[in-house]
Amino acid sequence: MCVVCQAGTYADALGLDTCKICAKGTFRDGESDKNTPNEGHACVPCLIGFFMDHEMGTACKGCPPGRKGNASSANYESKESACED
């Protein structure tokens, strides 16, 4: 029986009993089968101008009006680190 990983979670190996949670700064917006790891179903890092401030993200949040993406930041876990004035 195939078990499905919900959005915000993923599987990186065959035969896992549970799905792993996407970390802050990443997201996954769809379901995937736990029996098919690493086929485009891993969590995706947020792009410049976006951030994800909690685990199990399903879509990155955009920088607020008046702020732009911080291209020099490698951390997209918070609005403060991902967005600049």
Secondary structure as UniProt FT lines:
FT   STRAND          4..5
FT   TURN            7..8
FT   STRAND          9..10
FT   TURN            14..15
FT   STRAND          20..21
FT   TURN            24..25
FT   STRAND          26..27
FT   STRAND          32..33
FT   TURN            34..35
FT   TURN            37..38
FT   STRAND          44..45
FT   TURN            48..49
FT   STRAND          50..51
FT   STRAND          61..62
FT   TURN            65..66
FT   STRAND          68..69
FT   TURN            71..72
FT   HELIX           79..82
FT   STRAND          83..84
//
